[in-house]
Amino acid sequence: MNYLKEKAIELRKAGWSYNTIKEKIGVSKSTLSNWLSRIPFIPNEEIIKRIGKAKLKSALIKQKVKFDSFNDAKKQAKKDIGILSKRDLFFLGIGLYLGEGEKGHENIRLVNADPKIIKLVIKWFCNMEGIKIINFKPYIHLYPDNNIQETLEFWSKETTIPLKQFGKVFIDTRKNKSKLKKRKLPYGTMHLRIKSFGDTNLGVNLHRKIMSWIESCMDQI
């Protein structure tokens, strides 16, 4: 969990509103909503004074309805999904590559900012014959306000890929980027590649195999 998210959670648990948290850490309300939507809001005395007890009561009733809905959905999801089989994970990986993977140029690359997605993709690749942690070559894309060393250490720890396997870090220096983009991705975006070490089954042929899996799935829709 990144520092800004940890700070946002800490402030929310201390009873602060989204507007106040936004002012304190400079993160958009939409991002805060994504981070904090399932954390119970128990306003502190200052917030209660600002909004009044009547509005507070209404807000807490709405919050209870939302949380009940989340809990019901989660319980139902566990029943719907059950235990994932190896075949389930296989198709889940195909879907992720369809959405986030490199389809052209016969290069194997998948891009995402969520470490859970990256870890799932690594597991998917490692279930294929011949692919091991040593075959991964990650590249990190950052904004100027990101800390390079902290970011590399974060991704290495999350993925178990040694730092020595990481490629060059790319910094997005475009000046037309929205201010709201700043600090939104504290650890940038990982571009995960496969290094074949001369094994054709892990290079072009693997890309062709993945694209054929995708094509076979799409042909049945």
N, CA and C atoms as a LAMMPS dump frame, in Angstrom:
ITEM: TIMESTEP
0
ITEM: NUMBER OF ATOMS
663
ITEM: BOX BOUNDS ff ff ff
-5.0000000000000000e+02 5.0000000000000000e+02
-5.0000000000000000e+02 5.0000000000000000e+02
-5.0000000000000000e+02 5.0000000000000000e+02
ITEM: ATOMS id mol type element x y z
1 1 1 N 0.847 -1.188 0
2 1 2 C 0 0 0
3 1 3 C 0.885 1.241 0
4 2 1 N 0.59 2.2 -0.866
5 2 2 C 1.453 3.36 -0.973
6 2 3 C 1.198 4.365 0.153
7 3 1 N 2.157 5.288 0.301
8 3 2 C 2.118 6.238 1.411
9 3 3 C 0.852 7.097 1.387
10 4 1 N 0.484 7.637 0.23
11 4 2 C -0.681 8.521 0.161
12 4 3 C -1.97 7.782 0.534
13 5 1 N -2.079 6.542 0.091
14 5 2 C -3.272 5.764 0.425
15 5 3 C -3.311 5.482 1.924
16 6 1 N -2.159 5.139 2.478
17 6 2 C -2.09 4.899 3.927
18 6 3 C -2.489 6.149 4.702
19 7 1 N -2.002 7.306 4.239
20 7 2 C -2.32 8.572 4.9
21 7 3 C -3.806 8.879 4.789
22 8 1 N -4.381 8.632 3.615
23 8 2 C -5.81 8.882 3.4
24 8 3 C -6.658 8.008 4.333
25 9 1 N -6.279 6.741 4.455
26 9 2 C -7.003 5.821 5.335
27 9 3 C -6.896 6.276 6.789
28 10 1 N -5.704 6.703 7.163
29 10 2 C -5.475 7.187 8.528
30 10 3 C -6.366 8.393 8.843
31 11 1 N -6.447 9.325 7.903
32 11 2 C -7.27 10.528 8.098
33 11 3 C -8.757 10.182 8.12
34 12 1 N -9.158 9.245 7.265
35 12 2 C -10.574 8.855 7.23
36 12 3 C -10.983 8.201 8.546
37 13 1 N -10.109 7.313 9.059
38 13 2 C -10.396 6.659 10.338
39 13 3 C -10.412 7.659 11.492
40 14 1 N -9.733 8.795 11.281
41 14 2 C -9.729 9.852 12.294
42 14 3 C -10.961 10.736 12.19
43 15 1 N -11.841 10.421 11.219
44 15 2 C -13.114 11.126 11.127
45 15 3 C -13.153 12.32 10.21
46 16 1 N -12.219 12.414 9.254
47 16 2 C -12.201 13.564 8.354
48 16 3 C -12.963 13.283 7.065
49 17 1 N -13.552 14.329 6.491
50 17 2 C -14.331 14.216 5.262
51 17 3 C -13.412 14.119 4.045
52 18 1 N -13.983 13.728 2.902
53 18 2 C -13.209 13.662 1.668
54 18 3 C -12.601 15.022 1.326
55 19 1 N -13.394 16.086 1.482
56 19 2 C -12.897 17.429 1.147
57 19 3 C -11.677 17.797 1.978
58 20 1 N -11.723 17.476 3.271
59 20 2 C -10.596 17.8 4.147
60 20 3 C -9.375 16.967 3.783
61 21 1 N -9.591 15.683 3.515
62 21 2 C -8.474 14.797 3.158
63 21 3 C -7.852 15.255 1.841
64 22 1 N -8.708 15.663 0.907
65 22 2 C -8.225 16.165 -0.379
66 22 3 C -7.305 17.358 -0.177
67 23 1 N -7.699 18.27 0.7
68 23 2 C -6.886 19.46 0.983
69 23 3 C -5.559 19.092 1.646
70 24 1 N -5.572 18.07 2.49
71 24 2 C -4.377 17.71 3.248
72 24 3 C -3.33 16.956 2.427
73 25 1 N -3.781 16.083 1.517
74 25 2 C -2.795 15.261 0.795
75 25 3 C -2.794 15.491 -0.72
76 26 1 N -3.721 16.322 -1.214
77 26 2 C -3.698 16.67 -2.629
78 26 3 C -4.092 15.578 -3.586
79 27 1 N -5.021 14.717 -3.173
80 27 2 C -5.511 13.643 -4.037
81 27 3 C -6.963 13.909 -4.397
82 28 1 N -7.358 13.63 -5.617
83 28 2 C -8.711 13.92 -6.072
84 28 3 C -9.762 13.121 -5.297
85 29 1 N -10.991 13.646 -5.265
86 29 2 C -12.072 12.981 -4.544
87 29 3 C -12.424 11.633 -5.181
88 30 1 N -12.272 11.543 -6.497
89 30 2 C -12.584 10.276 -7.161
90 30 3 C -11.612 9.178 -6.709
91 31 1 N -10.33 9.551 -6.537
92 31 2 C -9.339 8.59 -6.055
93 31 3 C -9.622 8.219 -4.607
94 32 1 N -9.978 9.225 -3.795
95 32 2 C -10.306 8.965 -2.396
96 32 3 C -11.505 8.028 -2.288
97 33 1 N -12.484 8.247 -3.146
98 33 2 C -13.67 7.391 -3.137
99 33 3 C -13.291 5.948 -3.439
100 34 1 N -12.35 5.768 -4.361
101 34 2 C -11.883 4.427 -4.716
102 34 3 C -11.133 3.777 -3.553
103 35 1 N -10.333 4.585 -2.857
104 35 2 C -9.536 4.061 -1.741
105 35 3 C -10.35 3.82 -0.47
106 36 1 N -11.325 4.701 -0.221
107 36 2 C -11.939 4.755 1.104
108 36 3 C -13.398 4.317 1.161
109 37 1 N -13.952 3.899 0.036
110 37 2 C -15.391 3.642 -0.031
111 37 3 C -15.868 2.589 0.967
112 38 1 N -14.969 1.686 1.385
113 38 2 C -15.393 0.613 2.295
114 38 3 C -14.913 0.834 3.727
115 39 1 N -14.397 2.013 4.004
116 39 2 C -13.962 2.333 5.363
117 39 3 C -15.071 3.117 6.06
118 40 1 N -15.605 2.629 7.167
119 40 2 C -16.691 3.321 7.88
120 40 3 C -16.3 4.751 8.241
121 41 1 N -17.215 5.679 7.981
122 41 2 C -16.975 7.086 8.279
123 41 3 C -17.642 7.454 9.595
124 42 1 N -16.813 7.7 10.61
125 42 2 C -17.306 8.15 11.906
126 42 3 C -16.727 9.554 12.128
127 43 1 N -17.485 10.582 11.758
128 43 2 C -16.956 11.954 11.788
129 43 3 C -16.489 12.401 13.165
130 44 1 N -15.394 13.146 13.182
131 44 2 C -14.899 13.7 14.447
132 44 3 C -15.717 14.935 14.834
133 45 1 N -15.425 15.5 15.983
134 45 2 C -16.224 16.614 16.503
135 45 3 C -16.226 17.82 15.575
136 46 1 N -15.091 18.101 14.967
137 46 2 C -15.019 19.26 14.075
138 46 3 C -15.922 19.094 12.867
139 47 1 N -15.933 17.884 12.295
140 47 2 C -16.784 17.627 11.134
141 47 3 C -18.257 17.673 11.534
142 48 1 N -18.576 17.143 12.709
143 48 2 C -19.96 17.184 13.189
144 48 3 C -20.435 18.625 13.317
145 49 1 N -19.583 19.498 13.815
146 49 2 C -19.932 20.92 13.946
147 49 3 C -20.188 21.547 12.575
148 50 1 N -19.405 21.134 11.586
149 50 2 C -19.533 21.711 10.243
150 50 3 C -20.828 21.295 9.566
151 51 1 N -21.169 19.995 9.645
152 51 2 C -22.309 19.506 8.873
153 51 3 C -23.614 19.467 9.668
154 52 1 N -23.538 19.473 10.99
155 52 2 C -24.752 19.429 11.808
156 52 3 C -25.234 18.009 12.025
157 53 1 N -25.938 17.773 13.113
158 53 2 C -26.368 16.427 13.479
159 53 3 C -27.419 15.856 12.538
160 54 1 N -28.29 16.724 11.99
161 54 2 C -29.335 16.238 11.091
162 54 3 C -28.725 15.649 9.814
163 55 1 N -27.788 16.391 9.205
164 55 2 C -27.129 15.903 7.995
165 55 3 C -26.281 14.677 8.298
166 56 1 N -25.69 14.668 9.488
167 56 2 C -24.866 13.533 9.878
168 56 3 C -25.706 12.262 9.963
169 57 1 N -26.867 12.349 10.564
170 57 2 C -27.737 11.183 10.693
171 57 3 C -28.111 10.633 9.327
172 58 1 N -28.452 11.536 8.392
173 58 2 C -28.816 11.129 7.042
174 58 3 C -27.642 10.46 6.334
175 59 1 N -26.441 11.028 6.534
176 59 2 C -25.249 10.486 5.89
177 59 3 C -24.922 9.093 6.413
178 60 1 N -25.094 8.89 7.726
179 60 2 C -24.79 7.586 8.322
180 60 3 C -25.784 6.51 7.881
181 61 1 N -27.054 6.918 7.676
182 61 2 C -28.055 5.969 7.179
183 61 3 C -27.682 5.516 5.762
184 62 1 N -27.301 6.489 4.917
185 62 2 C -26.885 6.165 3.542
186 62 3 C -25.65 5.268 3.547
187 63 1 N -24.729 5.549 4.467
188 63 2 C -23.514 4.752 4.557
189 63 3 C -23.836 3.302 4.927
190 64 1 N -24.768 3.111 5.855
191 64 2 C -25.141 1.758 6.267
192 64 3 C -25.735 0.985 5.096
193 65 1 N -26.591 1.646 4.322
194 65 2 C -27.198 1.001 3.158
195 65 3 C -26.108 0.576 2.168
196 66 1 N -25.131 1.469 1.952
197 66 2 C -24.041 1.168 1.023
198 66 3 C -23.201 0.001 1.514
199 67 1 N -22.854 0.005 2.802
200 67 2 C -22.02 -1.057 3.35
201 67 3 C -22.738 -2.4 3.341
202 68 1 N -24.035 -2.387 3.631
203 68 2 C -24.822 -3.617 3.577
204 68 3 C -24.817 -4.185 2.161
205 69 1 N -24.904 -3.273 1.176
206 69 2 C -24.897 -3.689 -0.228
207 69 3 C -23.555 -4.313 -0.603
208 70 1 N -22.455 -3.684 -0.162
209 70 2 C -21.115 -4.22 -0.411
210 70 3 C -20.972 -5.626 0.174
211 71 1 N -21.407 -5.779 1.429
212 71 2 C -21.266 -7.068 2.114
213 71 3 C -22.087 -8.162 1.446
214 72 1 N -23.303 -7.808 1.028
215 72 2 C -24.164 -8.778 0.34
216 72 3 C -23.529 -9.204 -0.986
217 73 1 N -22.988 -8.221 -1.718
218 73 2 C -22.366 -8.514 -3.016
219 73 3 C -21.142 -9.409 -2.841
220 74 1 N -20.36 -9.141 -1.795
221 74 2 C -19.154 -9.929 -1.548
222 74 3 C -19.495 -11.377 -1.194
223 75 1 N -20.517 -11.565 -0.357
224 75 2 C -20.943 -12.916 0.014
225 75 3 C -21.431 -13.683 -1.212
226 76 1 N -22.219 -12.992 -2.044
227 76 2 C -22.747 -13.641 -3.244
228 76 3 C -21.631 -13.974 -4.224
229 77 1 N -20.634 -13.059 -4.318
230 77 2 C -19.511 -13.286 -5.236
231 77 3 C -18.729 -14.538 -4.859
232 78 1 N -18.542 -14.762 -3.562
233 78 2 C -17.821 -15.962 -3.117
234 78 3 C -18.558 -17.224 -3.537
235 79 1 N -19.902 -17.179 -3.465
236 79 2 C -20.699 -18.329 -3.891
237 79 3 C -20.624 -18.51 -5.399
238 80 1 N -20.691 -17.394 -6.128
239 80 2 C -20.68 -17.45 -7.591
240 80 3 C -19.346 -17.969 -8.13
241 81 1 N -18.238 -17.502 -7.536
242 81 2 C -16.911 -17.833 -8.049
243 81 3 C -16.427 -19.184 -7.552
244 82 1 N -16.63 -19.459 -6.263
245 82 2 C -16.12 -20.709 -5.707
246 82 3 C -14.592 -20.727 -5.69
247 83 1 N -13.995 -21.904 -5.836
248 83 2 C -12.538 -22.054 -5.846
249 83 3 C -12.039 -22.022 -7.289
250 84 1 N -11.106 -21.124 -7.575
251 84 2 C -10.569 -21.017 -8.926
252 84 3 C -9.704 -22.226 -9.258
253 85 1 N -9.965 -22.832 -10.39
254 85 2 C -9.144 -23.943 -10.864
255 85 3 C -7.998 -23.391 -11.713
256 86 1 N -7.058 -24.259 -12.058
257 86 2 C -5.943 -23.852 -12.912
258 86 3 C -6.466 -23.375 -14.261
259 87 1 N -7.514 -24.02 -14.743
260 87 2 C -8.098 -23.616 -16.03
261 87 3 C -8.759 -22.243 -15.908
262 88 1 N -9.407 -21.98 -14.763
263 88 2 C -10.007 -20.658 -14.536
264 88 3 C -8.933 -19.573 -14.609
265 89 1 N -7.79 -19.82 -13.947
266 89 2 C -6.691 -18.858 -13.945
267 89 3 C -6.122 -18.677 -15.353
268 90 1 N -6.119 -19.746 -16.115
269 90 2 C -5.636 -19.686 -17.495
270 90 3 C -6.464 -18.7 -18.313
271 91 1 N -7.784 -18.82 -18.209
272 91 2 C -8.65 -17.924 -18.973
273 91 3 C -8.652 -16.503 -18.405
274 92 1 N -8.488 -16.393 -17.088
275 92 2 C -8.391 -15.068 -16.481
276 92 3 C -7.162 -14.335 -17.026
277 93 1 N -6.055 -15.068 -17.155
278 93 2 C -4.838 -14.478 -17.709
279 93 3 C -5.009 -14.067 -19.163
280 94 1 N -5.696 -14.892 -19.939
281 94 2 C -5.958 -14.544 -21.339
282 94 3 C -6.759 -13.244 -21.411
283 95 1 N -7.76 -13.124 -20.535
284 95 2 C -8.574 -11.912 -20.521
285 95 3 C -7.76 -10.687 -20.166
286 96 1 N -6.856 -10.832 -19.196
287 96 2 C -6.009 -9.705 -18.804
288 96 3 C -5.073 -9.309 -19.941
289 97 1 N -4.525 -10.3 -20.623
290 97 2 C -3.624 -9.967 -21.729
291 97 3 C -4.402 -9.333 -22.875
292 98 1 N -5.611 -9.784 -23.1
293 98 2 C -6.46 -9.181 -24.13
294 98 3 C -6.671 -7.695 -23.858
295 99 1 N -6.87 -7.355 -22.576
296 99 2 C -7.133 -5.963 -22.225
297 99 3 C -5.899 -5.112 -22.05
298 100 1 N -4.82 -5.697 -21.499
299 100 2 C -3.655 -4.894 -21.1
300 100 3 C -2.352 -5.281 -21.795
301 101 1 N -2.374 -6.303 -22.629
302 101 2 C -1.13 -6.802 -23.224
303 101 3 C -0.827 -6.234 -24.595
304 102 1 N 0.424 -6.366 -24.997
305 102 2 C 0.903 -5.943 -26.313
306 102 3 C 0.444 -6.945 -27.36
307 103 1 N -0.344 -6.451 -28.328
308 103 2 C -0.854 -7.354 -29.356
309 103 3 C -0.047 -7.3 -30.655
310 104 1 N 0.587 -6.177 -30.928
311 104 2 C 1.338 -6.024 -32.173
312 104 3 C 2.826 -6.232 -31.987
313 105 1 N 3.557 -6.266 -33.088
314 105 2 C 5.027 -6.337 -33.099
315 105 3 C 5.583 -7.622 -32.499
316 106 1 N 4.718 -8.554 -32.139
317 106 2 C 5.141 -9.847 -31.592
318 106 3 C 6.058 -9.699 -30.382
319 107 1 N 5.8 -8.669 -29.584
320 107 2 C 6.515 -8.476 -28.323
321 107 3 C 5.58 -8.819 -27.168
322 108 1 N 6.098 -9.501 -26.161
323 108 2 C 5.287 -9.832 -24.995
324 108 3 C 5.461 -8.722 -23.97
325 109 1 N 4.372 -8.006 -23.702
326 109 2 C 4.42 -6.923 -22.722
327 109 3 C 3.018 -6.701 -22.169
328 110 1 N 2.93 -6.546 -20.873
329 110 2 C 1.654 -6.217 -20.241
330 110 3 C 1.876 -5.029 -19.308
331 111 1 N 0.964 -4.06 -19.366
332 111 2 C 1.125 -2.81 -18.626
333 111 3 C 0.005 -2.636 -17.613
334 112 1 N 0.382 -2.311 -16.364
335 112 2 C -0.621 -2.019 -15.353
336 112 3 C 0.025 -1.318 -14.165
337 113 1 N -0.796 -0.559 -13.427
338 113 2 C -0.298 0.155 -12.249
339 113 3 C -0.676 -0.552 -10.957
340 114 1 N -1.519 -1.574 -11.052
341 114 2 C -2.004 -2.283 -9.865
342 114 3 C -1.118 -3.493 -9.59
343 115 1 N -0.416 -3.526 -8.455
344 115 2 C 0.467 -4.667 -8.164
345 115 3 C -0.263 -6.005 -8.108
346 116 1 N -1.543 -6.008 -7.733
347 116 2 C -2.297 -7.263 -7.694
348 116 3 C -2.472 -7.827 -9.1
349 117 1 N -2.72 -6.938 -10.059
350 117 2 C -2.861 -7.377 -11.452
351 117 3 C -1.528 -7.923 -11.958
352 118 1 N -0.451 -7.199 -11.675
353 118 2 C 0.873 -7.642 -12.116
354 118 3 C 1.223 -8.995 -11.51
355 119 1 N 0.941 -9.176 -10.217
356 119 2 C 1.249 -10.455 -9.562
357 119 3 C 0.426 -11.595 -10.161
358 120 1 N -0.817 -11.313 -10.519
359 120 2 C -1.656 -12.334 -11.142
360 120 3 C -1.095 -12.722 -12.507
361 121 1 N -0.648 -11.733 -13.268
362 121 2 C -0.082 -12.007 -14.588
363 121 3 C 1.219 -12.808 -14.465
364 122 1 N 2.032 -12.471 -13.467
365 122 2 C 3.266 -13.229 -13.234
366 122 3 C 2.938 -14.687 -12.928
367 123 1 N 1.918 -14.907 -12.098
368 123 2 C 1.5 -16.279 -11.782
369 123 3 C 1.023 -16.985 -13.037
370 124 1 N 0.288 -16.267 -13.882
371 124 2 C -0.21 -16.833 -15.136
372 124 3 C 0.954 -17.261 -16.021
373 125 1 N 1.94 -16.384 -16.18
374 125 2 C 3.109 -16.728 -16.992
375 125 3 C 3.881 -17.897 -16.402
376 126 1 N 4.051 -17.888 -15.074
377 126 2 C 4.838 -18.941 -14.427
378 126 3 C 4.17 -20.302 -14.506
379 127 1 N 2.871 -20.329 -14.784
380 127 2 C 2.176 -21.603 -14.982
381 127 3 C 2.459 -22.183 -16.358
382 128 1 N 3.082 -21.353 -17.233
383 128 2 C 3.456 -21.832 -18.556
384 128 3 C 4.816 -22.521 -18.455
385 129 1 N 5 -23.533 -19.26
386 129 2 C 6.244 -24.308 -19.211
387 129 3 C 7.452 -23.452 -19.574
388 130 1 N 8.459 -23.46 -18.71
389 130 2 C 9.725 -22.805 -19.02
390 130 3 C 9.888 -21.392 -18.507
391 131 1 N 8.821 -20.749 -18.05
392 131 2 C 8.928 -19.369 -17.586
393 131 3 C 9.13 -19.333 -16.078
394 132 1 N 10.187 -18.641 -15.667
395 132 2 C 10.508 -18.489 -14.253
396 132 3 C 10.716 -17.009 -13.942
397 133 1 N 10.877 -16.683 -12.682
398 133 2 C 11.066 -15.286 -12.269
399 133 3 C 12.228 -14.641 -13.016
400 134 1 N 13.275 -15.417 -13.299
401 134 2 C 14.438 -14.865 -13.981
402 134 3 C 14.116 -14.371 -15.392
403 135 1 N 12.999 -14.847 -15.965
404 135 2 C 12.616 -14.448 -17.317
405 135 3 C 11.903 -13.09 -17.388
406 136 1 N 11.567 -12.512 -16.233
407 136 2 C 10.822 -11.245 -16.262
408 136 3 C 11.771 -10.046 -16.31
409 137 1 N 11.453 -9.11 -17.182
410 137 2 C 12.228 -7.874 -17.333
411 137 3 C 11.254 -6.701 -17.217
412 138 1 N 11.102 -6.143 -16.013
413 138 2 C 10.148 -5.043 -15.824
414 138 3 C 10.777 -3.681 -16.128
415 139 1 N 9.964 -2.799 -16.692
416 139 2 C 10.339 -1.4 -16.883
417 139 3 C 9.283 -0.556 -16.172
418 140 1 N 9.727 0.451 -15.454
419 140 2 C 8.793 1.296 -14.709
420 140 3 C 8.692 2.669 -15.369
421 141 1 N 7.468 3.121 -15.591
422 141 2 C 7.213 4.46 -16.134
423 141 3 C 6.67 5.333 -15.006
424 142 1 N 7.317 6.488 -14.798
425 142 2 C 6.984 7.358 -13.671
426 142 3 C 6.697 8.786 -14.108
427 143 1 N 6.147 9.557 -13.168
428 143 2 C 6.009 11 -13.32
429 143 3 C 7.147 11.655 -12.548
430 144 1 N 7.443 12.919 -12.84
431 144 2 C 8.566 13.592 -12.166
432 144 3 C 8.465 13.618 -10.647
433 145 1 N 7.242 13.557 -10.095
434 145 2 C 7.093 13.641 -8.641
435 145 3 C 7.254 12.281 -7.949
436 146 1 N 7.487 11.207 -8.736
437 146 2 C 7.711 9.89 -8.135
438 146 3 C 9.163 9.744 -7.667
439 147 1 N 9.35 8.973 -6.589
440 147 2 C 10.678 8.668 -6.087
441 147 3 C 11.169 7.379 -6.761
442 148 1 N 12.232 7.473 -7.546
443 148 2 C 12.683 6.336 -8.355
444 148 3 C 13.082 5.136 -7.505
445 149 1 N 13.956 5.335 -6.524
446 149 2 C 14.442 4.217 -5.724
447 149 3 C 13.318 3.577 -4.914
448 150 1 N 12.473 4.414 -4.328
449 150 2 C 11.337 3.9 -3.553
450 150 3 C 10.411 3.078 -4.439
451 151 1 N 10.227 3.558 -5.664
452 151 2 C 9.352 2.86 -6.608
453 151 3 C 9.929 1.499 -6.999
454 152 1 N 11.201 1.462 -7.313
455 152 2 C 11.843 0.202 -7.691
456 152 3 C 11.773 -0.811 -6.549
457 153 1 N 12.042 -0.359 -5.339
458 153 2 C 11.993 -1.248 -4.185
459 153 3 C 10.575 -1.757 -3.938
460 154 1 N 9.604 -0.892 -4.15
461 154 2 C 8.196 -1.281 -3.983
462 154 3 C 7.834 -2.413 -4.942
463 155 1 N 8.143 -2.221 -6.239
464 155 2 C 7.768 -3.217 -7.237
465 155 3 C 8.558 -4.511 -7.069
466 156 1 N 9.827 -4.398 -6.675
467 156 2 C 10.626 -5.599 -6.447
468 156 3 C 10.049 -6.42 -5.298
469 157 1 N 9.645 -5.752 -4.244
470 157 2 C 9.064 -6.44 -3.093
471 157 3 C 7.717 -7.069 -3.444
472 158 1 N 6.884 -6.341 -4.176
473 158 2 C 5.55 -6.839 -4.534
474 158 3 C 5.621 -8.048 -5.467
475 159 1 N 6.571 -8.028 -6.393
476 159 2 C 6.616 -9.062 -7.435
477 159 3 C 7.643 -10.167 -7.17
478 160 1 N 8.564 -9.942 -6.224
479 160 2 C 9.697 -10.826 -5.917
480 160 3 C 10.711 -10.866 -7.061
481 161 1 N 10.602 -9.953 -8.011
482 161 2 C 11.589 -9.858 -9.088
483 161 3 C 12.789 -9.061 -8.571
484 162 1 N 14.003 -9.611 -8.619
485 162 2 C 15.181 -8.904 -8.114
486 162 3 C 15.398 -7.564 -8.822
487 163 1 N 15.9 -6.593 -8.072
488 163 2 C 16.135 -5.264 -8.638
489 163 3 C 17.058 -5.297 -9.847
490 164 1 N 18.015 -6.225 -9.863
491 164 2 C 18.984 -6.29 -10.958
492 164 3 C 18.332 -6.645 -12.3
493 165 1 N 17.089 -7.183 -12.253
494 165 2 C 16.406 -7.539 -13.491
495 165 3 C 15.594 -6.379 -14.071
496 166 1 N 15.443 -5.293 -13.313
497 166 2 C 14.654 -4.168 -13.794
498 166 3 C 15.427 -3.393 -14.861
499 167 1 N 14.693 -2.951 -15.883
500 167 2 C 15.307 -2.166 -16.941
501 167 3 C 15.313 -0.684 -16.601
502 168 1 N 15.586 0.125 -17.593
503 168 2 C 15.666 1.572 -17.428
504 168 3 C 14.327 2.142 -16.973
505 169 1 N 14.372 3.106 -16.052
506 169 2 C 13.16 3.788 -15.594
507 169 3 C 12.867 4.952 -16.54
508 170 1 N 11.623 5.034 -17.009
509 170 2 C 11.224 6.104 -17.922
510 170 3 C 10.408 7.153 -17.159
511 171 1 N 10.775 8.416 -17.312
512 171 2 C 10.081 9.518 -16.642
513 171 3 C 9.252 10.286 -17.659
514 172 1 N 7.965 10.436 -17.393
515 172 2 C 7.068 11.201 -18.261
516 172 3 C 7.242 12.687 -17.946
517 173 1 N 7.883 13.399 -18.831
518 173 2 C 8.165 14.819 -18.591
519 173 3 C 7.246 15.746 -19.383
520 174 1 N 6.206 15.194 -19.969
521 174 2 C 5.286 16.044 -20.741
522 174 3 C 4.668 17.117 -19.854
523 175 1 N 4.656 18.332 -20.331
524 175 2 C 4.174 19.458 -19.535
525 175 3 C 2.664 19.655 -19.642
526 176 1 N 2.028 18.95 -20.562
527 176 2 C 0.582 19.115 -20.744
528 176 3 C -0.239 18.122 -19.92
529 177 1 N 0.438 17.395 -19.025
530 177 2 C -0.283 16.44 -18.182
531 177 3 C -1.105 17.191 -17.132
532 178 1 N -2.312 16.716 -16.89
533 178 2 C -3.192 17.356 -15.915
534 178 3 C -2.584 17.312 -14.52
535 179 1 N -2.803 18.371 -13.743
536 179 2 C -2.306 18.413 -12.371
537 179 3 C -2.931 17.304 -11.519
538 180 1 N -4.119 16.884 -11.91
539 180 2 C -4.779 15.822 -11.159
540 180 3 C -4.052 14.483 -11.307
541 181 1 N -3.21 14.366 -12.361
542 181 2 C -2.456 13.135 -12.559
543 181 3 C -1.34 12.997 -11.527
544 182 1 N -0.871 14.147 -11.025
545 182 2 C 0.232 14.119 -10.08
546 182 3 C -0.172 13.383 -8.81
547 183 1 N 0.721 12.541 -8.352
548 183 2 C 0.58 11.802 -7.108
549 183 3 C -0.539 10.763 -7.156
550 184 1 N -1.175 10.626 -8.334
551 184 2 C -2.267 9.666 -8.448
552 184 3 C -1.727 8.239 -8.566
553 185 1 N -0.532 8.108 -9.157
554 185 2 C 0.119 6.806 -9.27
555 185 3 C 1.464 6.903 -8.559
556 186 1 N 1.463 6.768 -7.227
557 186 2 C 2.691 6.949 -6.437
558 186 3 C 3.829 6.025 -6.835
559 187 1 N 3.494 4.88 -7.463
560 187 2 C 4.538 3.952 -7.868
561 187 3 C 4.521 3.712 -9.37
562 188 1 N 3.986 4.693 -10.097
563 188 2 C 4.026 4.64 -11.547
564 188 3 C 3.309 3.442 -12.145
565 189 1 N 3.759 3.048 -13.33
566 189 2 C 3.164 1.937 -14.07
567 189 3 C 4.244 0.93 -14.442
568 190 1 N 3.945 -0.342 -14.246
569 190 2 C 4.907 -1.376 -14.631
570 190 3 C 4.607 -1.886 -16.033
571 191 1 N 5.67 -1.956 -16.85
572 191 2 C 5.609 -2.582 -18.166
573 191 3 C 6.363 -3.9 -18.024
574 192 1 N 5.633 -4.985 -17.944
575 192 2 C 6.226 -6.3 -17.682
576 192 3 C 6.523 -7.005 -19.003
577 193 1 N 7.792 -7.354 -19.2
578 193 2 C 8.219 -8.044 -20.407
579 193 3 C 8.808 -9.415 -20.057
580 194 1 N 8.891 -10.264 -21.069
581 194 2 C 9.505 -11.583 -20.911
582 194 3 C 10.844 -11.604 -21.654
583 195 1 N 11.876 -12.042 -20.973
584 195 2 C 13.195 -12.204 -21.597
585 195 3 C 13.392 -13.677 -21.89
586 196 1 N 13.613 -13.999 -23.156
587 196 2 C 13.632 -15.406 -23.579
588 196 3 C 14.982 -16.084 -23.397
589 197 1 N 16.071 -15.314 -23.319
590 197 2 C 17.426 -15.875 -23.244
591 197 3 C 17.684 -16.841 -24.408
592 198 1 N 17.156 -16.499 -25.568
593 198 2 C 17.409 -17.308 -26.762
594 198 3 C 16.448 -18.463 -26.978
595 199 1 N 15.557 -18.703 -26.021
596 199 2 C 14.58 -19.793 -26.152
597 199 3 C 13.409 -19.287 -26.996
598 200 1 N 13.291 -19.774 -28.229
599 200 2 C 12.249 -19.291 -29.14
600 200 3 C 10.843 -19.567 -28.614
601 201 1 N 10.71 -20.565 -27.746
602 201 2 C 9.393 -20.873 -27.186
603 201 3 C 8.919 -19.803 -26.209
604 202 1 N 9.844 -18.948 -25.742
605 202 2 C 9.487 -17.884 -24.802
606 202 3 C 9.534 -16.513 -25.462
607 203 1 N 9.78 -16.484 -26.746
608 203 2 C 9.854 -15.223 -27.477
609 203 3 C 8.691 -15.058 -28.425
610 204 1 N 9.009 -14.958 -29.697
611 204 2 C 7.984 -14.746 -30.728
612 204 3 C 6.932 -15.847 -30.707
613 205 1 N 7.369 -17.078 -30.535
614 205 2 C 6.415 -18.197 -30.555
615 205 3 C 5.414 -18.112 -29.398
616 206 1 N 5.872 -17.638 -28.242
617 206 2 C 4.956 -17.496 -27.108
618 206 3 C 3.932 -16.407 -27.388
619 207 1 N 4.388 -15.318 -27.996
620 207 2 C 3.446 -14.245 -28.338
621 207 3 C 2.396 -14.768 -29.322
622 208 1 N 2.832 -15.515 -30.294
623 208 2 C 1.902 -16.074 -31.283
624 208 3 C 0.908 -17.034 -30.617
625 209 1 N 1.401 -17.789 -29.642
626 209 2 C 0.529 -18.722 -28.923
627 209 3 C -0.538 -17.952 -28.14
628 210 1 N -0.114 -16.891 -27.443
629 210 2 C -1.062 -16.079 -26.665
630 210 3 C -2.103 -15.456 -27.579
631 211 1 N -1.653 -14.901 -28.711
632 211 2 C -2.591 -14.27 -29.638
633 211 3 C -3.547 -15.302 -30.23
634 212 1 N -3.072 -16.53 -30.413
635 212 2 C -3.946 -17.591 -30.918
636 212 3 C -4.978 -17.993 -29.876
637 213 1 N -4.57 -18.013 -28.589
638 213 2 C -5.535 -18.28 -27.517
639 213 3 C -6.647 -17.226 -27.537
640 214 1 N -6.227 -15.976 -27.642
641 214 2 C -7.2 -14.876 -27.662
642 214 3 C -8.13 -15.015 -28.859
643 215 1 N -7.553 -15.299 -30.033
644 215 2 C -8.343 -15.434 -31.261
645 215 3 C -9.337 -16.584 -31.142
646 216 1 N -8.88 -17.698 -30.574
647 216 2 C -9.759 -18.853 -30.416
648 216 3 C -10.94 -18.527 -29.513
649 217 1 N -10.683 -17.757 -28.442
650 217 2 C -11.764 -17.333 -27.555
651 217 3 C -12.735 -16.389 -28.271
652 218 1 N -12.176 -15.424 -28.987
653 218 2 C -13.002 -14.416 -29.644
654 218 3 C -13.839 -15.022 -30.769
655 219 1 N -13.326 -16.064 -31.406
656 219 2 C -14.068 -16.71 -32.503
657 219 3 C -15.348 -17.369 -32.012
658 220 1 N -15.413 -17.666 -30.712
659 220 2 C -16.58 -18.34 -30.165
660 220 3 C -17.638 -17.395 -29.61
661 221 1 N -17.363 -16.106 -29.723
662 221 2 C -18.319 -15.125 -29.205
663 221 3 C -19.327 -14.731 -30.268
